[in-house]
Amino acid sequence: MKTLQHYFMRFSLFLNRIALTGVTEEASYLLRKEIKMVNVIALSSASVSFIYGAVNIMRLPIISVINFVCVALILYAFKLNKQQRYQAAKSWMLVVFMCFLVLVNLLAPNIAEYYLIIVLTIGQLIFKNKTTKISILILVALAVLIPKFFPYDLSFIPEVAKERLLINSALGLLFLSALVIYHQTIQDKYQEYINEQSLKIVELNNDLKHLLAVIAHDIHSPLQTTSTMVQLITEEKLDAQSKEETLRLINKQLKTLRSNLDNLLDWSRINVGGIETQKAHILLREIMNDAIESFAARTSEKNISMTSQIDSTTGIDADPVQISVIFRNLLDNAIKFSNPGSSIDVSAKTERDHIEIRVSDQGKGMNDEQINHLFEGTREPAYGTLGEKGTGLGLLLVQKLVTANSGQIKVESKEEQGTLFRIQFPKPQFV
């Protein structure tokens, strides 16, 4: 049974490779589907023509020869598609079908009527030019009507049995139905694709509005404030104590501005170019310690103690740059909402099938509604315990990057008690 299943799978893959002949990544979604449809029609038609050729060898040898010639000519369409001459492949295949079926129907009247209708249907489906469609309609109509209204006798062609005509009619209707269903399936999938792209455009448009709002408020406002403070210093309108306090505020504004700009750049890069993850085995403690050190000034300012309990050997397979961005944003969020004099705890734990990283604070916390909408990007960014305000993009970045690295993020929080972020990544195979 397994052997049969194995051969069936290999045969299916072989047929799929044939169906994808000439399909390239550069081709549009609809063009890829059209190429595949042409290949499927060519493969089906060649198979049917070959079977008819074998069946006709004894009783209808002339038509049998025409069948085998038709098979060879149809296969040339695959070569044209492989050369990316897609329009030529469609035209070639239709010309072959028309010549073959018209000739067969004239030699053996009524034997190929339903197949001519299939050719008519194919022509209407794969060609967009109205003149071409009308020409196909006229040729098919002539091929069907001439034997009926202008009967003639070809004594060297044996009369086709009624049973054979019934079989041809049944098979013709079957192929016609299959073709229509297949084309409708392509159209349905294309409509789904359009709907998906429309949703992505709406999301990108919302992201753009959000980014513009951030630039207008969270970037422009600190710059304007900093510019005013610098002007006061340069015009020497401040005493020594006020100047020192102003410089401290400028430094704080610039750090906030830099953090906001980093998130904006990361967010823009992800939404415009997509996330390109380059995984490697990384040690978590080293990356986390670097992130903690980068916030030394802010934790000192709020008198926050930050402890890390991550074993030196604990590691995961992930993109080191993206993991650094994740840690940086989680710590930034924890510091922002932590009360002065509180603590932030970072740890990593090895479970049976995953590595869990925890970042917990003793800050403002959140209610259930806030947690449910935390990663939607629809809420207004909240202010920190000392009035800090960010872009609202940090946690959205975290979620996207965690997902890109095959991880999960979970949140537990209680108002005025603090928040716990748990990030789980797959356990490396060799651990």
N, C-alpha and C positions, 0 to 999 in steps of 0.2 A: 504493500500500500504506500509506504514511504517512498519507494522507488518511483512509482507512478506519479505521486505528488511532486517529486523532484523533477521528473521529466516534464510534467505539465508546467511547473514554474519556469523552467528553462525555455520551454516553447513560448510561453506568454511573454517573457522578456525579449525573446527573439522577434516576435511579432511587434512588440512595442518599439523596438529599435528600428524596424522597417517603417512603422507608422511615423516615426520622428525624423525620417530622412530629410535633410535640408533645413530642419528647424534650428535656428540660432538664438542665442541669448539677446542679440540686438533687435530681433524682430519684435513687433508689437504683439500684444496678447491676441488680438483678433487675427493677425496674420499667421501666428503660430497655429491657431486652431484651424484656419483655412488650409494651411499646408498639410496638417495632419489629416484633415477630411479628404483632401485630394489623394493622399497616400493610401488611406483606408479604402476609398472607392477603387483606386487602381489595383490594390492587392486583392480585393473581393472580386473585381471584374476579371482579373487575370486567372484567379482560381476557378471561377465559374466557367470561363471560356475553355480552360484546360480540361475540365471535367466533361463539358459538352464535346470537345474535340475527341476525347477518348470514347465517348458514347457513340459518336457519329461515324467512327472509322469504318465500320462494316456496312451500314445502310446508306449513309450520306457522306461518302469519302470527300467529295468536293467541299462541302460545308465543313467537314472535319479539318481539312487543310486550312481553310479560312480561319477556323477557330484557333489553330496553333500559330498562324501568322499574327493574328490579333493579340495573342498572349505576348509574343515577342515585342510587338509594337507598343503595347501598354506598358511593359517594363521600362521602356525608354523614358517614361515620365519620371521615374525615380531618379534617373541620371540628371534630368533637367532640374529637378528640385534640389539635388545635391549640389549642383552648380549655382544654386540660388536664382535660377531663371524661372521664377514661380508662375508668372503669367504665361510663359511659353509652355510650361508643363500642363497647365489647365487647358490651354488651347489645343495642344497636341493630343491630350487624352480625349477631348470631346470630338476632335476630327476623326480619330481612330474609331471611337464608338459609332459615330454617325456613318462612316464609310462601311464599317463591318456590318452593322445591323441593317442598314438600308440594303446592302448587297444580299444579305441572308434573307431578308423579308421579300425581296424581289425574286430571288431564286426559289424560295419555298414560302409562298404567300401565307400570311397570318401567323407564321411560326415565331416571329420576334416582335409582335405588336406591343406587348407589355414592356418589353425591354426598351423599345423606342420611347415609350412614355417615361421610363426611368431616365433615359438620356435627356429628354425634354426637361424633366424635373431637375436633373443635375445642372443643366445649362442655366436654368432660372436661378439656381441657388449660388453657383460659383462665379457667375458673370454679372457685372454691374451695368455694362453698356446695353442700352435699349435696342440698338440696331442688331447687336449680336443675339439678344434674346428673341427678337422677332424672326431673324434668319433661321435660328434653330427650330422655332415653332413651325415655320413654313416647310422646312425640309422634312421634319418628322411627319407633318400632315400629308405631304406628297407621298412619302414612303409607305404610309398606312393606307391611303386612299387609292393610289394607282392600281394595286392588284385587285381592289374591290370593284372599281368602276371600269377598268380596262383589263379584263381577264385575258390571260395568255397561257399557252401550254408549253412547258419545258419537259419534254419526254425523258431527258437524261437525268432528271431529278425525281426520285421516287416520291409518291404522295406521302405526306406526313400523317401518321395515324392520329385519330381523334384523342386517344389517351395521351399521346405526346403533347398535343396542343393544350389539353387540360392541365398537364403537369407544368408546361411552360407558363400558362396563364397564372397558375397558383404560385409558382416560384417568382414570377414577375411581380405579382401583387405583394408577396412577402418581402422581396428586396425593396420595393417601392416604399412599403410601410416602414421598414428598418431604416431606410435613408431619411425619410421625413422625421422619424423619432430621433435619429442621431443628430440631424441638423437642429432640431428643436432643443435637444440637450445642450448643444454648443451655444445656442442663443440664450438659454436659461443661465448657463455658467457665465456667459459674457455679461448678462444683466447683473448677476451677483457680483462680478468683478467691478462693474461700473458703480454699483451701490457701495462696495467697499472703498473704492477710490474716492467717492463722494464724501463718505464719512471721514476719510483721512484728510481730505481738503478742508472739511469743516473743522476738524481738530487742529489742523495746521493754522487755519485762520484764527481760531480761538487762542492758540499759542502765540500767534503774532500780535494779537490785541493785548494779550497779557504782557508780552515782552515790551511792547510800546508803552504800556502803562507803567511798567517797572522802570524803563529808561526815563520816562517823563517825570516820575516821582522819586524813586529810590536811587537814581543815579544823578539826575539833574539837581534835586534839592540839596543833597550833601555837597555837591560841587559848588552850588551857589553860596551855601553857608560857609564853606571853607574859603571861597574867594573873598567873602566879606571880612572874615577873620584875618586873612592874610593882609588885606588892604588896611585894616586897623593897625596891624603891627608895623607895616611899612611906613605908614603916616605918623608913627610914633605917638598915637593917641592913648596908649595904655601905659600904666605904671608897670614896674618889674613883676609884681605879683600877678597882676591881670595878664601880662604877656605870657608868663609861665603857664597859667591856667589855660589861656587861649591856645598855646602850642600843644598842650596836652589834649585839648578837644580836637584840634586839627589832626593830630596823630590818630586819635580814635576814629574820626570821620574817615580818614584815608584807609584805615584798616577795614572798616565796614564796607567802604566803597570797593576795595580790592576783593573782598569776599563776595560781594554782590556781582562784580564783574566776572569773577571766576565761574560762578554759577551760571551767569548769563551765557558765557562762552561755551561752557560744557553743554548747557541745554540747547543752544543753537546748533552746536556741532552734531548732537544726537538727532535732532529733528530734521536737519537738512541733509546730513550725510549718512544717517543711520549709525547704529552702534557696531563698531568693528572690534570684536573681542579677540585678543591674542593671549591665550591661556598659557600659563607656565606654573610650575610648582613654586609657591611662595610661602615664606614663614611669616605668620601673622604678627608676632611680637615686634619684630623690627619695623614693620609698616605702621603699626599702632603707636609705637613709641615716637616715631617721627611725627605722626599727626598730633600726639599729645604735646610734644615740644613746641610745635608751631602755635599752640594756644597758651603758652606760658604767661604771656603778658596779660591776656584776658582773664585767665584764672586767678592771677595775682591781683588784678584790679577788683575782682568780685570776692576775693579771699575764698576761692573754691579749691578744695583738695581733690586731686584726681589720682586714682590708683588703678593699676593695671595688673591683672593676674592671668597672664597668658604664658604657657610653657614655651620654652625656646624651640622645641621641636614641633610644635603644633603648626601644621600648614595645610593649605588647600590648593587645588588646581584652578587658577583664575587669572584674570588680567591684573597685573600689579598696579598699573596706573588707575584703573577703575576701582579697585579695592581701596586705594588711597583716597580717592574722591568720596567713596562711601563712608569711610572712617572719619574723614574731615567734616563732612556734613552732619553726621550723627553727633560728633563731639560739639560742633558749632551749635547745633540745636539744643543739646543738653546744657551747655554753658549759658545760652541765651535765656532759657527758662528756669535755671537753677537760682535758688535764693542765695544771697551773699552769705558766706560762712558755711555753706552746705558741702556735700561731697558728691563726686561722680565716680561710679565704679565700672570698670571695664574688665571683662573676663572672657575666656574661651573654654569650651568644654567638648570633649570628644565623646560622641554617642555611638551607637551600634553602626549606623549607616550615614551619619552626617557629623559635621563640625558646627557647633552653635556658638556664635559670638553675642555677648550681651553688653549693652550699654544702658546703665540705669542712673537716674538722677533723683534728687529730692526737691523738685521744683513745683511749678504751678499745676502740672498734671492736666488731664483732659477728661471731659465727659464722654459718654458713649457716642453721642451724635458727632462730636468732633473727631473721634477715632474713625467712625464709619466714613467720613469725608476727607480723611487725612491725605490720601493719595490721589484725590480727584482733581486738585488744582482749581477748584471752583470757589474756595473760601478765601476771604481776605487774610493776608498774613497777620498773625497775632504779634503783639508787642511782648518783649522779654521783661524780666523782673526789674530791669533798670531802664526800661523804655526802648530797648534795642528793637529794631525792625529790619527784617530781611526782605528778600524778593518773593518768598513763598515757593521757590523752585527747588530748594535744597532737598527736601524729602521726596519730591517727585523724581529728582535725579537718582536718589538712593534706590527707589523702587525699580526704576528702569535698569539701572546697572546691576542690581542684585539679580533680577530676572535674566538679564543677558549673560550672567555668569552661573546660570542654572541653580540659583538660590531662591530662598523664600524669606519674607520679612513679616514678623508678627509684632503686634504692639499691645502692651498692657499698661493701663494708666488709671489713676484715681485723682480727682481734683484735690489740690493742696497737699498731695502726698508724693507725687512724682510719677515718672514714666519709665517703662522698661522696653527697650527695643531688642528683639531677638532675631538674629539673622542666621539662617541655616544654609550651609553649602554642602554638596555631596562629599563624602569622605573619600580621599584619594585611595586608589586601589591598593597601593603598597603599604598603607598605614595599618 
